[in-house]
Amino acid sequence: MAIATGATARATRGFTLVEVLVVLIVIGLGAGLITLGMGHDSAAALRQESERLRSALEHAAQLAQWRRSALVWEADAGSYRFLSPTPEGLLQEESDDTLSRHAFPEEMHLRATGPAGDAAPLRLVLRASGRNDPYALIIDSPAGSWTLRGDPLNRVRAVPTQ
């Protein structure tokens, strides 16, 4: 019986443990990256929607001052829009990309609270004078909640709800 030596000996033994581990690590990394790319991060989506609404409210308050005309923000549980007055005294929906109607993803809902923490209507008037009433809006989702607080000087903060 002949004993294999050199290159033929390696062919009969198979793969080394290191080679198998390297292949498993590469496959695991690939699967993880695919899962992250396809997965939906609801906490990131909630943070993004909060930041979008915060920016839109600040932009609208500045626009009301610049135009010297009040803007109205209206919402229901799943969407919001900004309205501006027409010369006839009616309200029309804004066409600006930042202020146009926006719907939240299915799992997110919006609510407003008054100064005492009670429910408040989902409607704000952003005055041309720049002096607006303080408000608190809360965006709820299965991933958590974010609170947007507006002060009388049109600064809006978005923070995770405790």
C-alpha positions as CSV (number, residue, x, y, z in Angstrom):
1,M,0.0,0.0,0.0
2,A,1.4,3.3,-1.1
3,I,1.3,6.4,1.1
4,A,0.3,9.7,-0.6
5,T,2.8,12.5,-0.3
6,G,2.8,16.2,-1.3
7,A,0.0,17.6,-3.4
8,T,-1.9,14.2,-3.6
9,A,-2.0,14.0,0.2
10,R,-3.9,17.3,0.5
11,A,-6.4,16.2,-2.1
12,T,-7.4,13.2,-0.1
13,R,-7.7,15.1,3.3
14,G,-10.3,17.8,2.2
15,F,-10.6,21.3,3.5
16,T,-8.9,22.6,6.6
17,L,-10.9,23.9,9.6
18,V,-9.6,27.5,8.9
19,E,-10.9,27.3,5.3
20,V,-14.3,26.1,6.4
21,L,-14.6,28.8,9.0
22,V,-13.6,31.5,6.5
23,V,-16.3,30.4,4.1
24,L,-18.9,30.3,6.9
25,I,-18.0,33.8,8.0
26,V,-18.2,35.2,4.5
27,I,-21.7,33.5,4.0
28,G,-22.8,34.9,7.4
29,L,-21.7,38.5,6.5
30,G,-23.4,38.3,3.2
31,A,-26.7,37.1,4.7
32,G,-26.5,39.8,7.4
33,L,-26.0,42.5,4.8
34,I,-28.9,41.3,2.7
35,T,-31.1,41.1,5.8
36,L,-30.2,44.7,6.8
37,G,-30.8,46.0,3.3
38,M,-34.2,44.3,3.0
39,G,-35.3,44.8,6.6
40,H,-37.5,47.7,7.7
41,D,-36.2,49.7,10.6
42,S,-39.3,51.2,12.2
43,A,-37.4,53.2,14.8
44,A,-35.4,54.9,12.0
45,A,-38.6,55.6,10.1
46,L,-40.2,57.1,13.2
47,R,-37.2,59.4,13.7
48,Q,-37.2,60.4,10.0
49,E,-41.0,61.3,10.1
50,S,-40.5,63.3,13.3
51,E,-37.6,65.2,11.7
52,R,-39.6,65.8,8.5
53,L,-42.6,67.2,10.4
54,R,-40.3,69.3,12.7
55,S,-38.6,70.9,9.6
56,A,-41.9,71.5,7.9
57,L,-43.4,73.3,10.9
58,E,-40.4,75.6,11.3
59,H,-40.3,76.2,7.5
60,A,-44.1,77.1,7.5
61,A,-43.7,79.5,10.5
62,Q,-40.9,81.3,8.7
63,L,-42.9,81.4,5.5
64,A,-45.9,82.9,7.2
65,Q,-43.7,85.7,8.5
66,W,-42.1,86.2,5.1
67,R,-45.5,86.3,3.3
68,R,-47.1,88.4,6.0
69,S,-50.0,85.9,6.0
70,A,-51.0,83.2,8.4
71,L,-50.6,79.5,7.5
72,V,-52.7,76.7,8.9
73,W,-51.5,73.2,9.7
74,E,-54.2,70.6,9.8
75,A,-53.9,66.9,10.4
76,D,-55.7,63.7,11.1
77,A,-54.3,60.6,12.7
78,G,-52.5,59.5,9.6
79,S,-51.6,62.6,7.5
80,Y,-51.1,66.3,7.6
81,R,-51.1,69.3,5.3
82,F,-50.5,73.1,5.3
83,L,-53.1,75.6,4.1
84,S,-52.7,79.2,3.0
85,P,-55.5,81.8,2.6
86,T,-56.6,82.9,-0.9
87,P,-57.7,86.5,-1.8
88,E,-61.3,85.3,-1.6
89,G,-60.7,84.3,2.1
90,L,-60.7,80.5,1.5
91,L,-58.0,78.1,2.4
92,Q,-56.0,76.3,-0.2
93,E,-53.5,73.5,0.1
94,E,-49.9,74.5,-0.2
95,S,-48.0,73.3,-3.3
96,D,-44.5,73.7,-1.8
97,D,-42.8,70.3,-1.7
98,T,-42.0,70.7,2.0
99,L,-45.5,71.8,2.9
100,S,-47.6,69.6,0.6
101,R,-49.9,66.9,2.0
102,H,-47.9,64.1,3.6
103,A,-49.2,60.7,4.8
104,F,-47.5,58.7,7.6
105,P,-46.7,55.1,7.1
106,E,-49.6,52.8,8.1
107,E,-48.2,52.0,11.6
108,M,-47.7,55.6,12.7
109,H,-50.3,57.9,14.2
110,L,-50.3,61.5,15.2
111,R,-52.0,63.2,18.1
112,A,-51.8,66.6,19.8
113,T,-51.8,67.4,23.5
114,G,-52.7,70.7,25.3
115,P,-50.8,72.4,28.0
116,A,-52.3,70.2,30.7
117,G,-51.6,67.0,28.8
118,D,-55.1,66.5,27.6
119,A,-56.1,65.8,23.9
120,A,-56.0,68.9,21.6
121,P,-57.2,69.4,18.1
122,L,-54.8,68.6,15.2
123,R,-54.8,72.2,13.9
124,L,-52.3,75.0,14.3
125,V,-52.4,78.6,13.1
126,L,-48.9,79.9,12.3
127,R,-49.3,83.7,12.5
128,A,-47.7,86.2,10.3
129,S,-46.4,88.0,13.4
130,G,-44.3,85.0,14.3
131,R,-45.8,84.8,17.8
132,N,-47.5,81.4,18.0
133,D,-49.1,79.4,20.7
134,P,-46.9,76.6,22.2
135,Y,-48.0,73.1,21.1
136,A,-47.0,69.5,21.5
137,L,-47.5,66.8,18.8
138,I,-46.9,63.2,19.4
139,I,-46.1,60.6,16.7
140,D,-46.8,57.1,17.9
141,S,-45.7,53.8,16.3
142,P,-45.0,50.3,17.5
143,A,-41.3,51.3,17.7
144,G,-42.0,54.1,20.2
145,S,-43.1,57.7,20.3
146,W,-41.6,61.1,19.5
147,T,-42.8,64.4,20.8
148,L,-42.5,67.6,18.8
149,R,-42.7,70.7,21.0
150,G,-43.1,74.2,19.4
151,D,-42.5,77.3,21.5
152,P,-43.8,80.9,20.9
153,L,-40.7,81.8,18.9
154,N,-41.2,79.0,16.3
155,R,-38.5,76.7,17.5
156,V,-39.5,73.1,17.3
157,R,-37.8,70.3,19.1
158,A,-38.3,66.6,18.3
159,V,-37.3,64.2,21.1
160,P,-38.2,60.6,21.9
161,T,-41.1,60.4,24.3
162,Q,-40.2,59.0,27.7
